[in-house]
Structures are given as C-alpha cells and as structure tokens.
Amino acid sequence: MTAPASIKTAYDVEKIRKDFPILNRQVHGKPLVYLDNAATTQKPLSVIEMEDRYYREMNANIHRGVHLLSQESTKAYEDARVTIQKFINAASSSEIIYTRGTTESINLVAQTWGRKNIQAGDEILISHLEHHSNIVPWQMLCEEKGAKLKVIPINDRGELLMDEFKKLVTSKTKLVSVGHVSNALGTINPIADIIHYAHEHGALVLIDGAQSVAHLKVDVQKLDCDFYAFSGHKIYGPTGIGVLYGKLALLNAMPPYQGGGDMIASVTFEKTLYAKPPHKFEAGTPHIAGVIGLGKALDYVTAVGLDAIAAHEHELLVYGTQALSQIKQVRIIGTAAMKAGVLSFTLGEIHPHDIGTILDRQGVAVRAGHHCAQPVMDRFNIPATARASFALYNTKPEVDLLVAAVHKVLEVFK
Ligand code: 7TS
C-alpha cells in the first residue's frame, strides 16, 4: 500500500473528535466506535449549528423573493456553490449542479445526456467494482436504447485489469463510468489514466466520487473528467444533498432533467425556454438547508486538510490491516496496492450479519452485507462481508476495539 502525500503538521485527532458530538454517545453501554463511514459520515458541530441557524434565522425560498430572508437564503445557497466549485476546482460555479446525492447525479446524466446521445449499438463501459447506483441507471438506459453495457474485469486483489479496459474501449464506446474509490473494497482506481485513454478514443467519462471526495484531493480540471458525482452525507454534510459536476459545454447541450419552477427562462403554453446551467437542472424548491450545510462541511474538511486526512486514514488502514491479518480466520477482501480506508473481511464461515451484530454489542458499528455491490461479492464467491471504513475522526485505539470485538465474535462461535 502506497502512502498518500505525507503531511508535516501533527494531526490532532482528539481535537477533531470534539467537533463531532455524536462520538460522545454510548451504544449498548459501550462507547461508540463508529466505523461505518463509507455508508455515511457523522457531522461536525459547524454543520449541525448551520442547519439549526438556517431554520431559526434565515429560512425562506430562494431565487424568488424580494424580501431580506429570501435574499439571504439565496446568497447562502449560491455561495455554497462557489465553495463546492473551489473544493473540486471546477472552472465555473455553473458547472456545479445540486442533486439528492450520487445516485441522483448519475441518474441525471443517464436520463439527460444519455437519452439524448446514446443510440442502438453504442456501448457504455463500467467496471466490476461499481456500486449498484453506477450499474442500474446504465442498464436502464441501455435497455431503452438497445445499447450495450460492458464491464472492466478485476483481479483477485480487487484492482481493475487495465489491459482489459483498453481492449474494451472501441469506437462504439460513448461513455466510461467508473468509481474513483470502491465502497466495497477500498480500491483507488487509476482514473487519470482511464480518463486520458477514454478521451483518446472519443468516449466521455463520468467518475462516481461518492467514496473519494472525503478522502482524496479531487481536481476536476486536472483530471479532465466530463462528469463527477458525489454525496454530501459521505463528506460530513447533510443527507439528501449531493453534487453533479459537468463540463459547461456538455451541460449547455444537455436537455433538462425535470420540468418545473426555477429551471425556466420563460414559459408560455406554446413554448418554454429553459434557464442556463446549473438552474436548468434544478427544478423545484431544493434542499436549501442541505446545500448550506454541505458548504460548511467542505469548509471543515478544507480546514483540516485533505492531505492530512488521507495520511491519517492511511495509517489506520495499515494498522488495521496488520492487526486483522494476524487473526487466522480473517480473510480480507480487497487487497489492492492503492487503497482508501476500507477494510472488508470475512471470518471463516460466520455470516457477516452475525459479525456485525456481535460487533454492535461491543459498541463497534460496521456495515455487514453486499454493500450495494453484489457483482463484487459474486467475483469473490461470497454473499457478503463485514466492512470497517475509516474517517478523519477515527483512532488507533478504536481499531484495537474493532480487533478485540472480532476476537469476541470468534469466542461466541467457538
Ligand atoms: N457510489 C458509491 C461508490 C457509493 O459508495 C455509494 C453509497 C453510492 C454511489 C450511492 O450514494 P448515495 O449517497 O446516492 O446513496 N455507498 C454506500 C455504502 O457503501 N454503504 O451505504 C451506502
């Protein structure tokens, strides 16, 4: 495993933990050890207080009121767009579209760009590592259009087979849609190479960034991806808010997603003229508080520093991998050379749901199941794994508690 860029300043995890009130709570009489961060992250006080302040002091609909509250609310909503633009280094804030999350961002591209541009005989390329939300929308589109979905295979470590990828890209390939980081295994995919190669062959590229933005620095201009999708709740922000980044020229040429208020320039019964991006894709009253909270979450991550976060989580991953590997019944699923802070494992014949349940009694929250990545489980001939996933507030003593809880599972099933 290669360490991300190292940091020079000391990382004060205890100070960070104080910013997350939920980390003080107990579960089943034990201190909470929250290791289910790939499912959703906990929220810092700055985000919680912003949500509270929004509804106490600012609540009003946006883009339509002349009154002060509406102006304040609109400004905060649009300021957050600039915060997001800067966070992923998009060229323009018009390239930042608010959605409900990664799932909706991908569906938006499938239903707008996809329905306009995909024809019978075209091919869409995804990978064997994808979350269901980067599989099913493309299956639906391919079914509707008579197009073909192709899949980049992986090796036994959970890494994409890049030679196979290159063979699969042909003149028929219109889109490559891959995850930046696998939620089930933690593999960090070589997306810069994928984007470069796909572009050389005339295909667009969508990156599912649900598992990356909170853990790796993302620069969409440097990457040159065409679309990038992520969820607010996986980066210490509220649920129900997410982002689709798209290159402006593409967004301009795409039809709208949903029709309604706020996405129009003018409406008559004969003809409606649409607003420009991003508003063209934001019909109806959006999740205003969520947007503003997401802006605060990104401020928080920026203040801690993504390089520092990546280095800290990598340390936890290495520490946890070594500790779990010493238990002979543990099989770690996903051993890529480049990995983010995800530890998926099985424990002999013990069902991952039983592992998850016993861990929970010890205060340790992990996810057990197929992680909405059933093809990944099939590839490894297993129905499910237990998955510990790290965030910026996790500690080595918490990893020790995970390991102790795994021993407890073995004791119960002896
Ligand atoms: N893509 C990836 C790679 C994901 O990990 C997830 C959610 C999604 C898309 C969908 O994100 P949403 O916010 O729209 O739901 N992954 C997980 C997980 O690993 N455990 O719970 C949700």
Residues whose N, C-alpha, C, O or C-beta is under 5 A from the ligand:
A	BS01	7TS	A38 A39 G101 T102 T103 E104 H131 S133 G179 V181 N183 D208 A210 Q211 S231 H371
